[in-house]
Amino acid sequence: MSELSVNHLLGIKYLKEQDIQLIFETADHFKEVINRSIKKVPSLRDITIANIFFENSTRTKLSFELAEKRLSADVINFSASQSSVKKGETLIDTVNNILAMKVDMVVMRHPNPGAGIFLSKHVKASIVNAGDGAHEHPTQALLDSYSIREKLGDVSGKNVVIVGDILHSRVALSNIFALKLQGANVKVCGPKTLMPKYIEALGVTVESDLRKALNWCDVANMLRIQNERLDISYFPSTREYTQQFGVNKKLLDSLDKEIVIMHPGPINRGVEITSDVADSKQSIILNQVENGVAIRMAVIYLLASKIK
Ligand code: NCD
């Protein structure tokens, strides 16, 4: 396959296995580029990309912007808190006004699930979902799988446990779709109250005992409690959460084998993961960040080649 089966990246749910492989092969090439002394290619000199962020972001926003600049695209940034959205403008009007300035691609983060899907039906530009509420975060899942592939050689057949706030995490849902599509075995682990009721319908199993989950897995992806999305209290206290679902060095060292630790960031040190684990040689957290740029370059490059 030489091109993606989709014109937008709205979620992993809409991708095929071959799309993921194509993105990974393209990212391999860009990873080599960003490790050169001149970290730039002229591929997208004729493309203009708008990054529009209606929700806070550090890594994802910087990573997309860097990826776009390394492809030589023209980039404009827009953050909702400083915009006319606050004056009552609708999403479609905001985006159509941006597009009137001849923008080819929109990378959007939005608090509402499905915001990117909605936009893709109403505006003429390629849309990349950079996180839509508690729904999907496709580039994060792609860079997570890419990092597993890099560390363990393959994703297929690997045992991956996703630990934490599964209910409110777009990283969890996109990872489940991506890992299943590539033939990994997936377990989810966390408080019952933060477990979606029908999660097993996605082909994953629930394990409430963290030690058992860790002893089973090759990779543990530790997630943050999405405090900004919690309207009520889902567990008695942070301290109790950490006791049951936090990973510390003592727990890791007591396992039967050495597992790989991942985290999408931002880390809450001492809550879901202790510093000695986050900074240990078992952790590939910073590799994930590095791979994020190559993956986003690949996604943007492949989508842009469908516009031309
Ligand atoms: C994640 C997100 O925004 O969903 N972070 C990220 O993109 N690196 C995870 C999180 O916020 O916990």
Residues whose N, C-alpha, C, O or C-beta is under 5 A from the ligand:
A	BS01	NCD	R59 T60 G131 H137 V171 R224 P264 G265 P266
